[in-house]
Amino acid sequence: MSRRRIVSEDLEGWIAIADTLGKSESTVKRWARREVDPLPVKRALGRIYASTERVRVWWERQTEDLSESAVA
């Protein structure tokens, strides 16, 4: 009998997500707890998962917002 993955995301755990963004584990945890536009993570069976593509899109949106506010 084969085991199905519960979540189809390719990043597993806070460290993998933090490494992908080049940030600390505590920073990405804080971003995931934000009320407005949190870092897109999923929780399943006590583990954290994220899609590299969704994290990349989220990060681009964050850096775009920062550059727009710097110009204003």
All heavy atoms as TSV, in Angstrom:
chain	resi	resn	atom	element	x	y	z
A	1	MET	N	N	0.840	-1.169	0.000
A	1	MET	CA	C	0.000	0.000	0.000
A	1	MET	C	C	0.893	1.242	0.000
A	1	MET	O	O	1.789	1.370	0.811
A	1	MET	CB	C	-0.875	-0.031	1.256
A	1	MET	CG	C	-1.858	1.091	1.311
A	1	MET	SD	S	-3.264	0.646	2.333
A	1	MET	CE	C	-2.885	1.496	3.819
A	2	SER	N	N	0.641	2.162	-0.921
A	2	SER	CA	C	1.461	3.376	-0.993
A	2	SER	C	C	0.905	4.445	-0.066
A	2	SER	O	O	-0.298	4.501	0.187
A	2	SER	CB	C	1.515	3.905	-2.423
A	2	SER	OG	O	0.238	4.351	-2.815
A	3	ARG	N	N	1.809	5.283	0.397
A	3	ARG	CA	C	1.402	6.377	1.282
A	3	ARG	C	C	1.272	7.639	0.458
A	3	ARG	O	O	2.161	7.969	-0.313
A	3	ARG	CB	C	2.442	6.595	2.370
A	3	ARG	CG	C	2.546	5.423	3.309
A	3	ARG	CD	C	3.492	5.741	4.388
A	3	ARG	NE	N	2.771	6.546	5.362
A	3	ARG	CZ	C	3.212	6.803	6.576
A	3	ARG	NH1	N	4.365	6.335	6.956
A	3	ARG	NH2	N	2.522	7.530	7.405
A	4	ARG	N	N	0.174	8.319	0.604
A	4	ARG	CA	C	-0.018	9.597	-0.072
A	4	ARG	C	C	0.520	10.700	0.800
A	4	ARG	O	O	0.406	10.654	2.020
A	4	ARG	CB	C	-1.509	9.867	-0.297
A	4	ARG	CG	C	-2.052	9.139	-1.454
A	4	ARG	CD	C	-3.488	9.460	-1.732
A	4	ARG	NE	N	-3.934	10.716	-1.143
A	4	ARG	CZ	C	-5.188	11.094	-1.094
A	4	ARG	NH1	N	-6.121	10.321	-1.569
A	4	ARG	NH2	N	-5.541	12.242	-0.557
A	5	ARG	N	N	1.104	11.689	0.161
A	5	ARG	CA	C	1.513	12.872	0.924
A	5	ARG	C	C	0.277	13.654	1.295
A	5	ARG	O	O	-0.610	13.835	0.477
A	5	ARG	CB	C	2.414	13.762	0.070
A	5	ARG	CG	C	3.867	13.389	0.202
A	5	ARG	CD	C	4.713	14.429	-0.413
A	5	ARG	NE	N	4.956	15.463	0.575
A	5	ARG	CZ	C	5.924	16.333	0.476
A	5	ARG	NH1	N	6.724	16.308	-0.537
A	5	ARG	NH2	N	6.098	17.253	1.399
A	6	ILE	N	N	0.241	14.128	2.505
A	6	ILE	CA	C	-0.900	14.908	2.975
A	6	ILE	C	C	-0.943	16.259	2.271
A	6	ILE	O	O	-1.986	16.732	1.880
A	6	ILE	CB	C	-0.814	15.130	4.508
A	6	ILE	CG1	C	-0.798	13.781	5.229
A	6	ILE	CG2	C	-1.935	16.007	5.005
A	6	ILE	CD1	C	-2.042	12.958	5.075
A	7	VAL	N	N	0.204	16.856	2.077
A	7	VAL	CA	C	0.302	18.175	1.463
A	7	VAL	C	C	1.291	18.070	0.304
A	7	VAL	O	O	2.335	17.451	0.427
A	7	VAL	CB	C	0.804	19.219	2.488
A	7	VAL	CG1	C	0.837	20.603	1.878
A	7	VAL	CG2	C	-0.068	19.203	3.728
A	8	SER	N	N	0.972	18.704	-0.819
A	8	SER	CA	C	1.832	18.595	-1.999
A	8	SER	C	C	2.862	19.714	-2.084
A	8	SER	O	O	3.410	19.956	-3.148
A	8	SER	CB	C	0.960	18.591	-3.255
A	8	SER	OG	O	0.288	19.821	-3.373
A	9	GLU	N	N	3.111	20.397	-1.003
A	9	GLU	CA	C	4.069	21.496	-1.010
A	9	GLU	C	C	5.496	20.950	-1.010
A	9	GLU	O	O	5.759	19.882	-0.478
A	9	GLU	CB	C	3.850	22.396	0.210
A	9	GLU	CG	C	2.419	22.793	0.448
A	9	GLU	CD	C	1.731	23.517	-0.692
A	9	GLU	OE1	O	2.407	24.110	-1.546
A	9	GLU	OE2	O	0.503	23.469	-0.747
A	10	ASP	N	N	6.426	21.700	-1.581
A	10	ASP	CA	C	7.784	21.190	-1.731
A	10	ASP	C	C	8.765	21.661	-0.666
A	10	ASP	O	O	9.856	21.124	-0.573
A	10	ASP	CB	C	8.323	21.501	-3.131
A	10	ASP	CG	C	8.296	22.980	-3.468
A	10	ASP	OD1	O	7.504	23.721	-2.867
A	10	ASP	OD2	O	9.059	23.380	-4.351
A	11	LEU	N	N	8.402	22.626	0.146
A	11	LEU	CA	C	9.259	23.047	1.258
A	11	LEU	C	C	8.661	22.489	2.543
A	11	LEU	O	O	7.482	22.690	2.821
A	11	LEU	CB	C	9.332	24.574	1.355
A	11	LEU	CG	C	9.953	25.299	0.174
A	11	LEU	CD1	C	9.801	26.805	0.344
A	11	LEU	CD2	C	11.408	24.927	0.019
A	12	GLU	N	N	9.464	21.801	3.323
A	12	GLU	CA	C	8.962	21.231	4.571
A	12	GLU	C	C	9.772	21.769	5.734
A	12	GLU	O	O	10.984	21.576	5.808
A	12	GLU	CB	C	9.055	19.717	4.544
A	12	GLU	CG	C	8.450	19.084	5.779
A	12	GLU	CD	C	8.442	17.564	5.714
A	12	GLU	OE1	O	8.600	16.998	4.630
A	12	GLU	OE2	O	8.298	16.958	6.790
A	13	GLY	N	N	9.098	22.483	6.622
A	13	GLY	CA	C	9.727	22.994	7.834
A	13	GLY	C	C	10.162	24.440	7.718
A	13	GLY	O	O	10.385	24.983	6.646
A	14	TRP	N	N	10.250	25.050	8.899
A	14	TRP	CA	C	10.624	26.468	8.971
A	14	TRP	C	C	12.020	26.730	8.421
A	14	TRP	O	O	12.262	27.742	7.775
A	14	TRP	CB	C	10.544	26.953	10.421
A	14	TRP	CG	C	9.150	27.014	10.954
A	14	TRP	CD1	C	8.635	26.276	11.986
A	14	TRP	CD2	C	8.086	27.841	10.498
A	14	TRP	NE1	N	7.326	26.601	12.196
A	14	TRP	CE2	C	6.962	27.568	11.300
A	14	TRP	CE3	C	7.966	28.795	9.495
A	14	TRP	CZ2	C	5.732	28.208	11.124
A	14	TRP	CZ3	C	6.741	29.435	9.314
A	14	TRP	CH2	C	5.649	29.141	10.128
A	15	ILE	N	N	12.945	25.813	8.660
A	15	ILE	CA	C	14.323	26.027	8.200
A	15	ILE	C	C	14.386	26.064	6.681
A	15	ILE	O	O	15.051	26.926	6.098
A	15	ILE	CB	C	15.263	24.959	8.791
A	15	ILE	CG1	C	15.364	25.144	10.304
A	15	ILE	CG2	C	16.641	25.026	8.145
A	15	ILE	CD1	C	16.109	24.048	11.035
A	16	ALA	N	N	13.682	25.163	6.008
A	16	ALA	CA	C	13.674	25.146	4.540
A	16	ALA	C	C	13.067	26.428	3.985
A	16	ALA	O	O	13.571	26.995	3.010
A	16	ALA	CB	C	12.910	23.929	4.031
A	17	ILE	N	N	12.006	26.900	4.606
A	17	ILE	CA	C	11.363	28.137	4.162
A	17	ILE	C	C	12.295	29.320	4.400
A	17	ILE	O	O	12.482	30.172	3.527
A	17	ILE	CB	C	10.009	28.337	4.876
A	17	ILE	CG1	C	9.053	27.185	4.518
A	17	ILE	CG2	C	9.397	29.686	4.528
A	17	ILE	CD1	C	7.835	27.082	5.402
A	18	ALA	N	N	12.913	29.364	5.575
A	18	ALA	CA	C	13.847	30.451	5.901
A	18	ALA	C	C	15.039	30.449	4.948
A	18	ALA	O	O	15.455	31.516	4.457
A	18	ALA	CB	C	14.318	30.318	7.352
A	19	ASP	N	N	15.590	29.289	4.654
A	19	ASP	CA	C	16.724	29.193	3.729
A	19	ASP	C	C	16.338	29.686	2.338
A	19	ASP	O	O	17.131	30.347	1.669
A	19	ASP	CB	C	17.237	27.761	3.643
A	19	ASP	CG	C	17.996	27.328	4.886
A	19	ASP	OD1	O	18.337	28.201	5.721
A	19	ASP	OD2	O	18.243	26.119	5.023
A	20	THR	N	N	15.139	29.362	1.904
A	20	THR	CA	C	14.668	29.793	0.588
A	20	THR	C	C	14.624	31.314	0.491
A	20	THR	O	O	14.967	31.885	-0.541
A	20	THR	CB	C	13.267	29.204	0.302
A	20	THR	OG1	O	13.381	27.777	0.293
A	20	THR	CG2	C	12.708	29.688	-1.023
A	21	LEU	N	N	14.230	31.966	1.585
A	21	LEU	CA	C	14.123	33.424	1.591
A	21	LEU	C	C	15.402	34.112	2.055
A	21	LEU	O	O	15.503	35.340	1.984
A	21	LEU	CB	C	12.954	33.855	2.491
A	21	LEU	CG	C	11.574	33.487	1.964
A	21	LEU	CD1	C	10.522	33.748	3.028
A	21	LEU	CD2	C	11.272	34.238	0.687
A	22	GLY	N	N	16.348	33.341	2.559
A	22	GLY	CA	C	17.582	33.938	3.061
A	22	GLY	C	C	17.368	34.736	4.337
A	22	GLY	O	O	18.047	35.727	4.586
A	23	LYS	N	N	16.414	34.291	5.143
A	23	LYS	CA	C	16.075	34.967	6.394
A	23	LYS	C	C	16.162	33.980	7.541
A	23	LYS	O	O	16.323	32.783	7.345
A	23	LYS	CB	C	14.650	35.547	6.323
A	23	LYS	CG	C	14.443	36.536	5.190
A	23	LYS	CD	C	15.301	37.755	5.375
A	23	LYS	CE	C	15.114	38.734	4.234
A	23	LYS	NZ	N	15.978	39.875	4.325
A	24	SER	N	N	16.032	34.475	8.765
A	24	SER	CA	C	16.096	33.591	9.925
A	24	SER	C	C	14.766	32.873	10.128
A	24	SER	O	O	13.712	33.307	9.660
A	24	SER	CB	C	16.432	34.392	11.188
A	24	SER	OG	O	15.326	35.189	11.566
A	25	GLU	N	N	14.844	31.771	10.850
A	25	GLU	CA	C	13.651	30.996	11.167
A	25	GLU	C	C	12.647	31.842	11.955
A	25	GLU	O	O	11.446	31.791	11.702
A	25	GLU	CB	C	14.076	29.762	11.967
A	25	GLU	CG	C	12.997	28.774	12.215
A	25	GLU	CD	C	13.502	27.535	12.932
A	25	GLU	OE1	O	14.725	27.319	13.046
A	25	GLU	OE2	O	12.647	26.775	13.403
A	26	SER	N	N	13.132	32.628	12.902
A	26	SER	CA	C	12.215	33.452	13.704
A	26	SER	C	C	11.520	34.511	12.849
A	26	SER	O	O	10.346	34.821	13.077
A	26	SER	CB	C	12.949	34.100	14.876
A	26	SER	OG	O	13.969	34.954	14.423
A	27	THR	N	N	12.204	35.029	11.848
A	27	THR	CA	C	11.598	36.030	10.967
A	27	THR	C	C	10.467	35.421	10.149
A	27	THR	O	O	9.374	35.989	10.075
A	27	THR	CB	C	12.653	36.649	10.033
A	27	THR	OG1	O	13.605	37.358	10.830
A	27	THR	CG2	C	12.033	37.603	9.024
A	28	VAL	N	N	10.691	34.253	9.543
A	28	VAL	CA	C	9.625	33.660	8.733
A	28	VAL	C	C	8.451	33.215	9.593
A	28	VAL	O	O	7.299	33.307	9.157
A	28	VAL	CB	C	10.137	32.526	7.816
A	28	VAL	CG1	C	11.107	33.048	6.781
A	28	VAL	CG2	C	10.731	31.383	8.580
A	29	LYS	N	N	8.708	32.790	10.824
A	29	LYS	CA	C	7.604	32.453	11.731
A	29	LYS	C	C	6.773	33.695	12.030
A	29	LYS	O	O	5.545	33.630	12.069
A	29	LYS	CB	C	8.140	31.867	13.035
A	29	LYS	CG	C	8.635	30.454	12.908
A	29	LYS	CD	C	9.173	29.950	14.238
A	29	LYS	CE	C	9.655	28.528	14.158
A	29	LYS	NZ	N	10.173	28.066	15.457
A	30	ARG	N	N	7.444	34.819	12.251
A	30	ARG	CA	C	6.735	36.079	12.511
A	30	ARG	C	C	5.902	36.480	11.299
A	30	ARG	O	O	4.746	36.874	11.422
A	30	ARG	CB	C	7.743	37.173	12.883
A	30	ARG	CG	C	7.075	38.477	13.309
A	30	ARG	CD	C	8.071	39.539	13.739
A	30	ARG	NE	N	8.858	40.015	12.613
A	30	ARG	CZ	C	10.168	39.832	12.449
A	30	ARG	NH1	N	10.869	39.171	13.351
A	30	ARG	NH2	N	10.793	40.295	11.394
A	31	TRP	N	N	6.482	36.356	10.106
A	31	TRP	CA	C	5.745	36.700	8.884
A	31	TRP	C	C	4.520	35.805	8.700
A	31	TRP	O	O	3.489	36.254	8.218
A	31	TRP	CB	C	6.645	36.602	7.667
A	31	TRP	CG	C	7.678	37.685	7.575
A	31	TRP	CD1	C	7.700	38.878	8.240
A	31	TRP	CD2	C	8.852	37.672	6.774
A	31	TRP	NE1	N	8.812	39.604	7.894
A	31	TRP	CE2	C	9.530	38.883	6.990
A	31	TRP	CE3	C	9.395	36.742	5.895
A	31	TRP	CZ2	C	10.722	39.194	6.350
A	31	TRP	CZ3	C	10.584	37.057	5.254
A	31	TRP	CH2	C	11.238	38.273	5.482
A	32	ALA	N	N	4.613	34.549	9.076
A	32	ALA	CA	C	3.487	33.624	8.941
A	32	ALA	C	C	2.348	33.969	9.906
A	32	ALA	O	O	1.193	33.637	9.640
A	32	ALA	CB	C	3.950	32.188	9.172
A	33	ARG	N	N	2.651	34.649	10.998
A	33	ARG	CA	C	1.637	35.032	11.989
A	33	ARG	C	C	0.982	36.369	11.687
A	33	ARG	O	O	0.022	36.748	12.370
A	33	ARG	CB	C	2.260	35.098	13.382
A	33	ARG	CG	C	2.645	33.771	13.961
A	33	ARG	CD	C	3.029	33.884	15.429
A	33	ARG	NE	N	4.000	34.920	15.694
A	33	ARG	CZ	C	5.321	34.743	15.807
A	33	ARG	NH1	N	5.821	33.531	15.672
A	33	ARG	NH2	N	6.126	35.737	16.053
A	34	ARG	N	N	1.481	37.090	10.685
A	34	ARG	CA	C	0.908	38.411	10.377
A	34	ARG	C	C	-0.573	38.293	10.052
A	34	ARG	O	O	-1.004	37.325	9.435
A	34	ARG	CB	C	1.622	39.033	9.173
A	34	ARG	CG	C	3.019	39.437	9.472
A	34	ARG	CD	C	3.814	40.003	8.337
A	34	ARG	NE	N	3.074	40.411	7.155
A	34	ARG	CZ	C	3.642	40.968	6.095
A	34	ARG	NH1	N	4.937	41.185	6.081
A	34	ARG	NH2	N	2.931	41.297	5.053
A	35	GLU	N	N	-1.337	39.292	10.459
A	35	GLU	CA	C	-2.770	39.278	10.170
A	35	GLU	C	C	-3.051	39.691	8.736
A	35	GLU	O	O	-3.970	39.180	8.113
A	35	GLU	CB	C	-3.516	40.197	11.136
A	35	GLU	CG	C	-3.565	39.631	12.541
A	35	GLU	CD	C	-4.416	40.463	13.466
A	35	GLU	OE1	O	-5.351	41.120	12.988
A	35	GLU	OE2	O	-4.120	40.456	14.664
A	36	VAL	N	N	-2.277	40.615	8.203
A	36	VAL	CA	C	-2.462	41.083	6.834
A	36	VAL	C	C	-1.366	40.482	5.963
A	36	VAL	O	O	-0.178	40.655	6.237
A	36	VAL	CB	C	-2.413	42.630	6.775
A	36	VAL	CG1	C	-2.510	43.116	5.344
A	36	VAL	CG2	C	-3.502	43.224	7.640
A	37	ASP	N	N	-1.760	39.769	4.937
A	37	ASP	CA	C	-0.852	39.151	3.969
A	37	ASP	C	C	0.252	38.313	4.626
A	37	ASP	O	O	1.443	38.578	4.436
A	37	ASP	CB	C	-0.257	40.229	3.059
A	37	ASP	CG	C	0.340	39.656	1.785
A	37	ASP	OD1	O	0.014	38.503	1.434
A	37	ASP	OD2	O	1.134	40.352	1.141
A	38	PRO	N	N	-0.127	37.286	5.367
A	38	PRO	CA	C	0.890	36.432	6.002
A	38	PRO	C	C	1.642	35.582	4.981
A	38	PRO	O	O	1.159	35.339	3.869
A	38	PRO	CB	C	0.062	35.555	6.935
A	38	PRO	CG	C	-1.281	35.495	6.292
A	38	PRO	CD	C	-1.479	36.831	5.631
A	39	LEU	N	N	2.812	35.124	5.359
A	39	LEU	CA	C	3.587	34.190	4.557
A	39	LEU	C	C	2.739	32.940	4.340
A	39	LEU	O	O	2.188	32.391	5.297
A	39	LEU	CB	C	4.875	33.835	5.299
A	39	LEU	CG	C	5.823	32.856	4.642
A	39	LEU	CD1	C	6.401	33.441	3.354
A	39	LEU	CD2	C	6.944	32.491	5.594
A	40	PRO	N	N	2.585	32.481	3.092
A	40	PRO	CA	C	1.676	31.361	2.817
A	40	PRO	C	C	2.268	30.003	3.207
A	40	PRO	O	O	3.041	29.406	2.460
A	40	PRO	CB	C	1.458	31.452	1.302
A	40	PRO	CG	C	2.713	32.085	0.780
A	40	PRO	CD	C	3.168	33.026	1.871
A	41	VAL	N	N	1.922	29.541	4.382
A	41	VAL	CA	C	2.353	28.224	4.849
A	41	VAL	C	C	1.115	27.399	5.180
A	41	VAL	O	O	0.036	27.945	5.414
A	41	VAL	CB	C	3.270	28.306	6.089
A	41	VAL	CG1	C	4.542	29.066	5.776
A	41	VAL	CG2	C	2.556	28.918	7.275
A	42	LYS	N	N	1.295	26.091	5.174
A	42	LYS	CA	C	0.219	25.178	5.566
A	42	LYS	C	C	0.715	24.343	6.726
A	42	LYS	O	O	1.896	24.027	6.817
A	42	LYS	CB	C	-0.157	24.264	4.408
A	42	LYS	CG	C	-0.799	24.996	3.264
A	42	LYS	CD	C	-1.199	24.037	2.173
A	42	LYS	CE	C	-1.825	24.796	1.023
A	42	LYS	NZ	N	-2.236	23.881	-0.051
A	43	ARG	N	N	-0.205	24.010	7.595
A	43	ARG	CA	C	0.115	23.160	8.729
A	43	ARG	C	C	-0.666	21.857	8.574
A	43	ARG	O	O	-1.872	21.882	8.350
A	43	ARG	CB	C	-0.264	23.863	10.026
A	43	ARG	CG	C	0.609	25.072	10.303
A	43	ARG	CD	C	0.024	25.940	11.415
A	43	ARG	NE	N	0.926	26.996	11.797
A	43	ARG	CZ	C	1.036	28.162	11.183
A	43	ARG	NH1	N	0.294	28.412	10.137
A	43	ARG	NH2	N	1.877	29.083	11.606
A	44	ALA	N	N	0.031	20.743	8.701
A	44	ALA	CA	C	-0.629	19.439	8.614
A	44	ALA	C	C	0.134	18.447	9.483
A	44	ALA	O	O	1.356	18.343	9.385
A	44	ALA	CB	C	-0.666	18.952	7.162
A	45	LEU	N	N	-0.595	17.761	10.314
A	45	LEU	CA	C	-0.017	16.737	11.193
A	45	LEU	C	C	1.165	17.263	11.987
A	45	LEU	O	O	2.182	16.595	12.152
A	45	LEU	CB	C	0.394	15.507	10.369
A	45	LEU	CG	C	-0.735	14.836	9.577
A	45	LEU	CD1	C	-0.180	13.723	8.717
A	45	LEU	CD2	C	-1.803	14.325	10.524
A	46	GLY	N	N	1.038	18.497	12.466
A	46	GLY	CA	C	2.080	19.090	13.293
A	46	GLY	C	C	3.307	19.562	12.541
A	46	GLY	O	O	4.322	19.872	13.145
A	47	ARG	N	N	3.237	19.604	11.226
A	47	ARG	CA	C	4.371	20.053	10.414
A	47	ARG	C	C	3.988	21.266	9.588
A	47	ARG	O	O	2.817	21.524	9.365
A	47	ARG	CB	C	4.836	18.939	9.481
A	47	ARG	CG	C	5.415	17.775	10.246
A	47	ARG	CD	C	5.971	16.762	9.319
A	47	ARG	NE	N	6.628	15.725	10.101
A	47	ARG	CZ	C	7.391	14.812	9.575
A	47	ARG	NH1	N	7.600	14.785	8.282
A	47	ARG	NH2	N	7.953	13.904	10.338
A	48	ILE	N	N	4.992	21.971	9.121
A	48	ILE	CA	C	4.801	23.176	8.315
A	48	ILE	C	C	5.257	22.876	6.895
A	48	ILE	O	O	6.318	22.289	6.675
A	48	ILE	CB	C	5.632	24.347	8.881
A	48	ILE	CG1	C	5.210	24.663	10.308
A	48	ILE	CG2	C	5.547	25.581	7.995
A	48	ILE	CD1	C	3.786	25.128	10.464
A	49	TYR	N	N	4.454	23.328	5.921
A	49	TYR	CA	C	4.775	23.138	4.515
A	49	TYR	C	C	4.540	24.449	3.766
A	49	TYR	O	O	3.718	25.256	4.184
A	49	TYR	CB	C	3.866	22.073	3.891
A	49	TYR	CG	C	3.976	20.726	4.535
A	49	TYR	CD1	C	3.167	20.375	5.603
A	49	TYR	CD2	C	4.896	19.794	4.073
A	49	TYR	CE1	C	3.267	19.136	6.201
A	49	TYR	CE2	C	5.009	18.554	4.665
A	49	TYR	CZ	C	4.185	18.227	5.727
A	49	TYR	OH	O	4.297	17.001	6.321
A	50	ALA	N	N	5.238	24.612	2.649
A	50	ALA	CA	C	5.012	25.770	1.789
A	50	ALA	C	C	5.416	25.421	0.368
A	50	ALA	O	O	6.266	24.564	0.141
A	50	ALA	CB	C	5.812	26.973	2.278
A	51	SER	N	N	4.807	26.107	-0.560
A	51	SER	CA	C	5.151	25.962	-1.967
A	51	SER	C	C	6.215	26.991	-2.322
A	51	SER	O	O	6.051	28.177	-2.034
A	51	SER	CB	C	3.899	26.195	-2.812
A	51	SER	OG	O	4.226	26.552	-4.125
A	52	THR	N	N	7.285	26.552	-2.954
A	52	THR	CA	C	8.337	27.479	-3.370
A	52	THR	C	C	7.749	28.582	-4.240
A	52	THR	O	O	8.074	29.760	-4.066
A	52	THR	CB	C	9.448	26.740	-4.145
A	52	THR	OG1	O	10.000	25.740	-3.296
A	52	THR	CG2	C	10.545	27.682	-4.590
A	53	GLU	N	N	6.875	28.220	-5.149
A	53	GLU	CA	C	6.282	29.208	-6.061
A	53	GLU	C	C	5.427	30.221	-5.303
A	53	GLU	O	O	5.529	31.420	-5.533
A	53	GLU	CB	C	5.446	28.506	-7.135
A	53	GLU	CG	C	4.799	29.454	-8.119
A	53	GLU	CD	C	5.779	30.285	-8.935
A	53	GLU	OE1	O	6.968	29.937	-9.028
A	53	GLU	OE2	O	5.344	31.315	-9.484
A	54	ARG	N	N	4.592	29.761	-4.382
A	54	ARG	CA	C	3.738	30.688	-3.617
A	54	ARG	C	C	4.578	31.592	-2.720
A	54	ARG	O	O	4.288	32.775	-2.570
A	54	ARG	CB	C	2.712	29.915	-2.788
A	54	ARG	CG	C	1.661	29.265	-3.681
A	54	ARG	CD	C	0.574	28.604	-2.895
A	54	ARG	NE	N	-0.185	29.648	-2.209
A	54	ARG	CZ	C	-0.871	29.441	-1.093
A	54	ARG	NH1	N	-0.901	28.252	-0.546
A	54	ARG	NH2	N	-1.527	30.426	-0.526
A	55	VAL	N	N	5.639	31.038	-2.134
A	55	VAL	CA	C	6.541	31.840	-1.301
A	55	VAL	C	C	7.249	32.882	-2.166
A	55	VAL	O	O	7.373	34.041	-1.780
A	55	VAL	CB	C	7.553	30.943	-0.554
A	55	VAL	CG1	C	8.680	31.753	0.060
A	55	VAL	CG2	C	6.833	30.124	0.512
A	56	ARG	N	N	7.687	32.491	-3.375
A	56	ARG	CA	C	8.356	33.425	-4.281
A	56	ARG	C	C	7.422	34.579	-4.662
A	56	ARG	O	O	7.811	35.744	-4.616
A	56	ARG	CB	C	8.821	32.705	-5.555
A	56	ARG	CG	C	9.603	33.607	-6.508
A	56	ARG	CD	C	9.843	32.942	-7.852
A	56	ARG	NE	N	8.599	32.641	-8.564
A	56	ARG	CZ	C	7.853	33.559	-9.192
A	56	ARG	NH1	N	8.208	34.822	-9.186
A	56	ARG	NH2	N	6.751	33.198	-9.817
A	57	VAL	N	N	6.179	34.270	-5.017
A	57	VAL	CA	C	5.201	35.301	-5.385
A	57	VAL	C	C	4.935	36.218	-4.196
A	57	VAL	O	O	4.875	37.446	-4.336
A	57	VAL	CB	C	3.897	34.654	-5.898
A	57	VAL	CG1	C	2.785	35.674	-6.035
A	57	VAL	CG2	C	4.153	33.948	-7.226
A	58	TRP	N	N	4.775	35.641	-3.009
A	58	TRP	CA	C	4.548	36.430	-1.793
A	58	TRP	C	C	5.731	37.369	-1.565
A	58	TRP	O	O	5.550	38.545	-1.277
A	58	TRP	CB	C	4.355	35.492	-0.593
A	58	TRP	CG	C	4.170	36.196	0.706
A	58	TRP	CD1	C	2.987	36.646	1.225
A	58	TRP	CD2	C	5.183	36.562	1.642
A	58	TRP	NE1	N	3.218	37.254	2.437
A	58	TRP	CE2	C	4.559	37.220	2.711
A	58	TRP	CE3	C	6.564	36.399	1.677
A	58	TRP	CZ2	C	5.272	37.713	3.804
A	58	TRP	CZ3	C	7.261	36.887	2.767
A	58	TRP	CH2	C	6.619	37.535	3.808
A	59	TRP	N	N	6.958	36.845	-1.691
A	59	TRP	CA	C	8.165	37.638	-1.455
A	59	TRP	C	C	8.261	38.786	-2.452
A	59	TRP	O	O	8.595	39.912	-2.087
A	59	TRP	CB	C	9.404	36.756	-1.517
A	59	TRP	CG	C	10.673	37.521	-1.278
A	59	TRP	CD1	C	11.665	37.765	-2.174
A	59	TRP	CD2	C	11.073	38.166	-0.068
A	59	TRP	NE1	N	12.654	38.506	-1.588
A	59	TRP	CE2	C	12.316	38.769	-0.291
A	59	TRP	CE3	C	10.492	38.284	1.191
A	59	TRP	CZ2	C	12.986	39.483	0.686
A	59	TRP	CZ3	C	11.176	38.997	2.168
A	59	TRP	CH2	C	12.400	39.590	1.903
A	60	GLU	N	N	7.959	38.530	-3.717
A	60	GLU	CA	C	7.986	39.594	-4.728
A	60	GLU	C	C	6.986	40.692	-4.378
A	60	GLU	O	O	7.271	41.876	-4.538
A	60	GLU	CB	C	7.686	39.026	-6.115
A	60	GLU	CG	C	8.824	38.214	-6.677
A	60	GLU	CD	C	8.484	37.549	-7.999
A	60	GLU	OE1	O	7.330	37.670	-8.478
A	60	GLU	OE2	O	9.385	36.901	-8.556
A	61	ARG	N	N	5.809	40.307	-3.898
A	61	ARG	CA	C	4.800	41.287	-3.497
A	61	ARG	C	C	5.295	42.129	-2.313
A	61	ARG	O	O	5.104	43.333	-2.278
A	61	ARG	CB	C	3.506	40.547	-3.145
A	61	ARG	CG	C	2.327	41.449	-2.978
A	61	ARG	CD	C	1.009	40.688	-2.891
A	61	ARG	NE	N	0.982	39.688	-1.824
A	61	ARG	CZ	C	0.899	38.378	-2.017
A	61	ARG	NH1	N	0.841	37.883	-3.241
A	61	ARG	NH2	N	0.873	37.543	-1.001
A	62	GLN	N	N	5.974	41.484	-1.359
A	62	GLN	CA	C	6.487	42.210	-0.199
A	62	GLN	C	C	7.564	43.205	-0.618
A	62	GLN	O	O	7.569	44.348	-0.153
A	62	GLN	CB	C	7.068	41.252	0.849
A	62	GLN	CG	C	6.122	40.199	1.343
A	62	GLN	CD	C	4.775	40.732	1.760
A	62	GLN	OE1	O	4.679	41.599	2.614
A	62	GLN	NE2	N	3.719	40.227	1.153
A	63	THR	N	N	8.485	42.774	-1.458
A	63	THR	CA	C	9.576	43.662	-1.870
A	63	THR	C	C	9.063	44.772	-2.774
A	63	THR	O	O	9.584	45.879	-2.745
A	63	THR	CB	C	10.720	42.880	-2.554
A	63	THR	OG1	O	10.203	42.133	-3.644
A	63	THR	CG2	C	11.394	41.942	-1.565
A	64	GLU	N	N	8.017	44.484	-3.554
A	64	GLU	CA	C	7.397	45.516	-4.389
A	64	GLU	C	C	6.754	46.575	-3.491
A	64	GLU	O	O	6.902	47.767	-3.731
A	64	GLU	CB	C	6.348	44.877	-5.287
A	64	GLU	CG	C	5.677	45.848	-6.227
A	64	GLU	CD	C	4.680	45.119	-7.118
A	64	GLU	OE1	O	5.130	44.386	-8.005
A	64	GLU	OE2	O	3.472	45.287	-6.876
A	65	ASP	N	N	6.031	46.147	-2.454
A	65	ASP	CA	C	5.410	47.078	-1.521
A	65	ASP	C	C	6.465	47.947	-0.838
A	65	ASP	O	O	6.261	49.144	-0.625
A	65	ASP	CB	C	4.589	46.331	-0.465
A	65	ASP	CG	C	3.336	45.698	-1.018
A	65	ASP	OD1	O	2.961	46.019	-2.176
A	65	ASP	OD2	O	2.732	44.869	-0.330
A	66	LEU	N	N	7.598	47.358	-0.483
A	66	LEU	CA	C	8.671	48.118	0.163
A	66	LEU	C	C	9.257	49.168	-0.771
A	66	LEU	O	O	9.498	50.297	-0.378
A	66	LEU	CB	C	9.784	47.187	0.639
A	66	LEU	CG	C	9.481	46.354	1.873
A	66	LEU	CD1	C	10.625	45.380	2.124
A	66	LEU	CD2	C	9.265	47.244	3.084
A	67	SER	N	N	9.471	48.805	-2.033
A	67	SER	CA	C	10.065	49.757	-2.972
A	67	SER	C	C	9.079	50.875	-3.291
A	67	SER	O	O	9.491	52.021	-3.477
A	67	SER	CB	C	10.527	49.060	-4.249
A	67	SER	OG	O	9.445	48.513	-4.938
A	68	GLU	N	N	7.784	50.578	-3.340
A	68	GLU	CA	C	6.789	51.622	-3.578
A	68	GLU	C	C	6.714	52.589	-2.416
A	68	GLU	O	O	6.597	53.796	-2.605
A	68	GLU	CB	C	5.422	50.996	-3.824
A	68	GLU	CG	C	5.300	50.338	-5.175
A	68	GLU	CD	C	3.961	49.659	-5.367
A	68	GLU	OE1	O	3.078	49.767	-4.470
A	68	GLU	OE2	O	3.793	49.007	-6.403
A	69	SER	N	N	6.800	52.088	-1.184
A	69	SER	CA	C	6.726	52.982	-0.028
A	69	SER	C	C	7.993	53.811	0.112
A	69	SER	O	O	7.973	54.914	0.646
A	69	SER	CB	C	6.443	52.196	1.251
A	69	SER	OG	O	7.488	51.300	1.524
A	70	ALA	N	N	9.120	53.334	-0.400
A	70	ALA	CA	C	10.377	54.093	-0.347
A	70	ALA	C	C	10.327	55.276	-1.304
A	70	ALA	O	O	10.919	56.313	-1.046
A	70	ALA	CB	C	11.554	53.200	-0.670
A	71	VAL	N	N	9.602	55.121	-2.420
A	71	VAL	CA	C	9.486	56.183	-3.425
A	71	VAL	C	C	8.526	57.247	-2.955
A	71	VAL	O	O	8.732	58.428	-3.204
A	71	VAL	CB	C	9.042	55.587	-4.787
A	71	VAL	CG1	C	8.745	56.692	-5.779
A	71	VAL	CG2	C	10.078	54.622	-5.312
A	72	ALA	N	N	7.481	56.860	-2.268
A	72	ALA	CA	C	6.433	57.807	-1.847
A	72	ALA	C	C	6.912	58.799	-0.812
A	72	ALA	O	O	7.875	58.817	-0.225
A	72	ALA	CB	C	5.242	57.033	-1.288
